[in-house]
Amino acid sequence: PKPAGRRSAPEPPEPAGAHADGKSVSELLAAFGGGDSPRRRRRRED
């Protein structure tokens, strides 16, 4: 599979399993990167 832009490596079974499990996108982002909004804000300030 082609990289979706997240990483060059193939997607691990974690995101697929979590998504199929019915977790919200926010929960996934929090689980994999601590959340999208806070990261974006920090990047902007940085």
N, CA, C and O atoms as a printed pandas DataFrame, in Angstrom:
     atom_number atom_name residue_name chain_id  residue_number  x_coord  y_coord  z_coord
0              1         N          PRO        A               1    0.830   -1.217    0.000
1              2        CA          PRO        A               1    0.000    0.000    0.000
2              3         C          PRO        A               1    0.859    1.259    0.000
3              4         O          PRO        A               1    1.938    1.280    0.592
4              5         N          LYS        A               2    0.379    2.308   -0.665
5              6        CA          LYS        A               2    1.152    3.553   -0.723
6              7         C          LYS        A               2    1.052    4.303    0.600
7              8         O          LYS        A               2    0.041    4.204    1.295
8              9         N          PRO        A               3    2.089    5.048    0.950
9             10        CA          PRO        A               3    2.042    5.851    2.182
10            11         C          PRO        A               3    0.960    6.909    2.092
11            12         O          PRO        A               3    0.886    7.645    1.108
12            13         N          ALA        A               4    0.126    6.988    3.104
13            14        CA          ALA        A               4   -0.994    7.928    3.095
14            15         C          ALA        A               4   -0.541    9.323    3.499
15            16         O          ALA        A               4   -1.355   10.236    3.630
16            17         N          GLY        A               5    0.763    9.481    3.696
17            18        CA          GLY        A               5    1.256   10.786    4.098
18            19         C          GLY        A               5    1.638   10.824    5.570
19            20         O          GLY        A               5    2.386   11.701    6.001
20            21         N          ARG        A               6    1.129    9.885    6.328
21            22        CA          ARG        A               6    1.453    9.852    7.759
22            23         C          ARG        A               6    2.902    9.408    7.939
23            24         O          ARG        A               6    3.707   10.093    8.570
24            25         N          ARG        A               7    3.213    8.249    7.369
25            26        CA          ARG        A               7    4.572    7.713    7.493
26            27         C          ARG        A               7    4.910    6.943    6.234
27            28         O          ARG        A               7    4.018    6.551    5.480
28            29         N          SER        A               8    6.196    6.724    6.003
29            30        CA          SER        A               8    6.612    5.964    4.827
30            31         C          SER        A               8    6.335    4.476    5.032
31            32         O          SER        A               8    6.086    3.739    4.078
32            33         N          ALA        A               9    6.382    4.052    6.291
33            34        CA          ALA        A               9    6.160    2.642    6.584
34            35         C          ALA        A               9    4.693    2.278    6.365
35            36         O          ALA        A               9    3.820    3.141    6.454
36            37         N          PRO        A              10    4.419    1.011    6.081
37            38        CA          PRO        A              10    3.028    0.559    5.903
38            39         C          PRO        A              10    2.241    0.733    7.191
39            40         O          PRO        A              10    2.797    0.681    8.288
40            41         N          GLU        A              11    0.944    0.938    7.042
41            42        CA          GLU        A              11    0.112    1.175    8.218
42            43         C          GLU        A              11    0.065   -0.061    9.115
43            44         O          GLU        A              11   -0.251   -1.153    8.642
44            45         N          PRO        A              12    0.375    0.097   10.401
45            46        CA          PRO        A              12    0.285   -1.028   11.338
46            47         C          PRO        A              12   -1.170   -1.408   11.585
47            48         O          PRO        A              12   -2.073   -0.629   11.280
48            49         N          PRO        A              13   -1.407   -2.606   12.139
49            50        CA          PRO        A              13   -2.776   -3.073   12.383
50            51         C          PRO        A              13   -3.487   -2.256   13.461
51            52         O          PRO        A              13   -4.702   -2.374   13.615
52            53         N          GLU        A              14   -2.760   -1.439   14.201
53            54        CA          GLU        A              14   -3.386   -0.674   15.285
54            55         C          GLU        A              14   -4.457    0.291   14.786
55            56         O          GLU        A              14   -5.604    0.187   15.220
56            57         N          PRO        A              15   -4.130    1.232   13.884
57            58        CA          PRO        A              15   -5.155    2.186   13.430
58            59         C          PRO        A              15   -6.356    1.492   12.801
59            60         O          PRO        A              15   -7.497    1.877   13.056
60            61         N          ALA        A              16   -6.111    0.477   11.985
61            62        CA          ALA        A              16   -7.209   -0.225   11.332
62            63         C          ALA        A              16   -8.094   -0.899   12.389
63            64         O          ALA        A              16   -9.319   -0.789   12.344
64            65         N          GLY        A              17   -7.465   -1.590   13.328
65            66        CA          GLY        A              17   -8.227   -2.276   14.358
66            67         C          GLY        A              17   -8.999   -1.295   15.226
67            68         O          GLY        A              17  -10.164   -1.522   15.551
68            69         N          ALA        A              18   -8.335   -0.195   15.600
69            70        CA          ALA        A              18   -8.991    0.787   16.458
70            71         C          ALA        A              18  -10.164    1.423   15.723
71            72         O          ALA        A              18  -11.238    1.617   16.292
72            73         N          HIS        A              19   -9.944    1.743   14.454
73            74        CA          HIS        A              19  -11.009    2.384   13.681
74            75         C          HIS        A              19  -12.188    1.427   13.530
75            76         O          HIS        A              19  -13.344    1.823   13.683
76            77         N          ALA        A              20  -11.886    0.167   13.231
77            78        CA          ALA        A              20  -12.951   -0.823   13.057
78            79         C          ALA        A              20  -13.674   -1.047   14.391
79            80         O          ALA        A              20  -14.854   -1.398   14.422
80            81         N          ASP        A              21  -12.945   -0.837   15.483
81            82        CA          ASP        A              21  -13.529   -1.048   16.796
82            83         C          ASP        A              21  -14.566    0.023   17.109
83            84         O          ASP        A              21  -15.392   -0.155   18.005
84            85         N          GLY        A              22  -14.530    1.130   16.378
85            86        CA          GLY        A              22  -15.550    2.158   16.562
86            87         C          GLY        A              22  -15.043    3.363   17.333
87            88         O          GLY        A              22  -15.837    4.145   17.856
88            89         N          LYS        A              23  -13.711    3.522   17.409
89            90        CA          LYS        A              23  -13.169    4.691   18.107
90            91         C          LYS        A              23  -13.284    5.923   17.220
91            92         O          LYS        A              23  -13.202    5.831   15.995
92            93         N          SER        A              24  -13.472    7.064   17.846
93            94        CA          SER        A              24  -13.580    8.308   17.086
94            95         C          SER        A              24  -12.203    8.746   16.601
95            96         O          SER        A              24  -11.179    8.330   17.142
96            97         N          VAL        A              25  -12.195    9.587   15.577
97            98        CA          VAL        A              25  -10.930   10.059   15.024
98            99         C          VAL        A              25  -10.112   10.758   16.100
99           100         O          VAL        A              25   -8.894   10.591   16.166
100          101         N          SER        A              26  -10.775   11.534   16.936
101          102        CA          SER        A              26  -10.078   12.251   18.004
102          103         C          SER        A              26   -9.376   11.263   18.933
103          104         O          SER        A              26   -8.241   11.488   19.353
104          105         N          GLU        A              27  -10.065   10.168   19.247
105          106        CA          GLU        A              27   -9.465    9.169   20.136
106          107         C          GLU        A              27   -8.242    8.556   19.480
107          108         O          GLU        A              27   -7.209    8.372   20.124
108          109         N          LEU        A              28   -8.362    8.238   18.190
109          110        CA          LEU        A              28   -7.231    7.662   17.474
110          111         C          LEU        A              28   -6.065    8.639   17.476
111          112         O          LEU        A              28   -4.936    8.255   17.779
112          113         N          LEU        A              29   -6.326    9.893   17.142
113          114        CA          LEU        A              29   -5.261   10.893   17.112
114          115         C          LEU        A              29   -4.625   11.005   18.492
115          116         O          LEU        A              29   -3.403   11.090   18.611
116          117         N          ALA        A              30   -5.446   11.004   19.522
117          118        CA          ALA        A              30   -4.914   11.105   20.875
118          119         C          ALA        A              30   -4.055    9.889   21.202
119          120         O          ALA        A              30   -3.032   10.004   21.876
120          121         N          ALA        A              31   -4.479    8.727   20.718
121          122        CA          ALA        A              31   -3.751    7.500   21.016
122          123         C          ALA        A              31   -2.437    7.444   20.244
123          124         O          ALA        A              31   -1.453    6.891   20.735
124          125         N          PHE        A              32   -2.415    8.011   19.043
125          126        CA          PHE        A              32   -1.224    7.890   18.200
126          127         C          PHE        A              32   -0.336    9.127   18.249
127          128         O          PHE        A              32    0.862    9.028   17.981
128          129         N          GLY        A              33   -0.887   10.281   18.582
129          130        CA          GLY        A              33   -0.051   11.478   18.563
130          131         C          GLY        A              33   -0.413   12.501   19.620
131          132         O          GLY        A              33    0.134   13.604   19.610
132          133         N          GLY        A              34   -1.311   12.176   20.528
133          134        CA          GLY        A              34   -1.664   13.106   21.576
134          135         C          GLY        A              34   -2.740   14.086   21.159
135          136         O          GLY        A              34   -3.062   15.004   21.914
136          137         N          GLY        A              35   -3.302   13.912   19.975
137          138        CA          GLY        A              35   -4.361   14.824   19.537
138          139         C          GLY        A              35   -3.918   15.678   18.368
139          140         O          GLY        A              35   -2.733   15.988   18.241
140          141         N          ASP        A              36   -4.855   16.063   17.511
141          142        CA          ASP        A              36   -4.505   16.841   16.321
142          143         C          ASP        A              36   -4.451   18.338   16.635
143          144         O          ASP        A              36   -3.480   19.007   16.282
144          145         N          SER        A              37   -5.471   18.863   17.285
145          146        CA          SER        A              37   -5.543   20.304   17.534
146          147         C          SER        A              37   -4.331   20.815   18.318
147          148         O          SER        A              37   -3.684   21.760   17.868
148          149         N          PRO        A              38   -4.003   20.232   19.462
149          150        CA          PRO        A              38   -2.844   20.736   20.221
150          151         C          PRO        A              38   -1.568   20.690   19.404
151          152         O          PRO        A              38   -0.742   21.599   19.489
152          153         N          ARG        A              39   -1.398   19.645   18.616
153          154        CA          ARG        A              39   -0.188   19.539   17.805
154          155         C          ARG        A              39   -0.130   20.679   16.790
155          156         O          ARG        A              39    0.913   21.308   16.615
156          157         N          ARG        A              40   -1.250   20.940   16.124
157          158        CA          ARG        A              40   -1.272   22.001   15.116
158          159         C          ARG        A              40   -0.960   23.348   15.752
159          160         O          ARG        A              40   -0.202   24.143   15.196
160          161         N          ARG        A              41   -1.545   23.603   16.916
161          162        CA          ARG        A              41   -1.314   24.883   17.590
162          163         C          ARG        A              41    0.160   25.026   17.943
163          164         O          ARG        A              41    0.757   26.082   17.733
164          165         N          ARG        A              42    0.741   23.960   18.479
165          166        CA          ARG        A              42    2.151   24.021   18.868
166          167         C          ARG        A              42    3.028   24.275   17.648
167          168         O          ARG        A              42    3.979   25.054   17.711
168          169         N          ARG        A              43    2.707   23.619   16.546
169          170        CA          ARG        A              43    3.496   23.806   15.332
170          171         C          ARG        A              43    3.416   25.253   14.859
171          172         O          ARG        A              43    4.417   25.838   14.445
172          173         N          ARG        A              44    2.213   25.824   14.926
173          174        CA          ARG        A              44    2.036   27.215   14.483
174          175         C          ARG        A              44    2.875   28.152   15.349
175          176         O          ARG        A              44    3.566   29.034   14.838
176          177         N          GLU        A              45    2.807   27.948   16.663
177          178        CA          GLU        A              45    3.573   28.812   17.566
178          179         C          GLU        A              45    5.068   28.595   17.374
179          180         O          GLU        A              45    5.850   29.543   17.437
180          181         N          ASP        A              46    5.458   27.362   17.144
181          182        CA          ASP        A              46    6.871   27.043   16.950
182          183         C          ASP        A              46    7.331   27.600   15.608
183          184         O          ASP        A              46    8.496   27.444   15.242
